[in-house]
Amino acid sequence: MRVLGVDPGLTRCGVGVVDVAPDRTATLVDVVVLRSPTDLSIERRLRRIADGLEAVFDEHRPQAVALERVFARSDVSTIMGTAQISGVAMLIAARRELPVALHTPSEVKAAITGYGRADKKQVGTMVARILGLDAMPKPADAADALALAICHAWRTGGVAGEAVRDAASIGRVEADAPGLTPAQRAWIAAERSAAVSGAARRLRE
C-alpha cells in the first residue's frame, strides 16, 4: 500500500510517501518539505504549496492520502493556514479519486510510538527506526508527514488495523482486550479520547 502523508502548513508543509507491506514493513519512497515565503500574497502561497503537492502526487501516484486532523489553537493565523492547506490537499486527492483520511496527533503518536503523548523527538526517532533510516527525518514536518502515512497504512491495511477492526466488528474494542499490542491499546485509547472530545464539542455547540 502506498500512502502519501501530509503535515499541513502554509509556511512549511511536510509531505511523505511510504510503501507499507501487509506485514507492516514500511519503506521510504520520498519525503519533502514544501515552503512558501511569508512575503507573498495568500493566494500565491497557496498556489506554490499546491503546485508542489501536485508534483508529488503525479510522480509517486499514492493509493491513499493521510492528513493531520486540524484542531482549534490559540494562534488563529496558524490554524487558518493549516486548514487552507488541508483543503488544498484534499481537493488534489479528490480530483484523482483517492481516499483521504484524517488522523489526530494522538492517534499518530500512539500508532508510531505506543504512547499518545509522545513528543516530536520520540516520533521522529521511531519513524527513522521503522523506515530503517540512519538519522531522524528533519525538520519535524518531514517526520510528522511520514508518521501520518505509516499510521494510516497500519490502521487500514496492516496487522494493527485488522486487530482493531476485528474487535470493533463484534463490539468489544477495549484497551485491555486480549491479543492487542501496547501500540494498539494506546491507539484505541487515543481514538476514544478523540471521540469524547468531539462529543463534548458538539454538546457545547
ABEGO torsion letter per residue (X at the ends): XBBBBBBBBAABBBBBBBBBBAAGBBBBABBBBBBBBAABBAAAAAAAAAAAAAAAAAAAGBABBBBBBBBBBABAAAAAAAAAAAAAAAAAAAAAGBBBBBBBAAAAAAAAAGBAABBAAAAAAAAAAAAGBABBBOBAAAAAAAAAAAAAAAAAABAAAAAAAAAAAAGABBAABBGBBAAAAAAAAAAAAAAAAAAAAAAAX
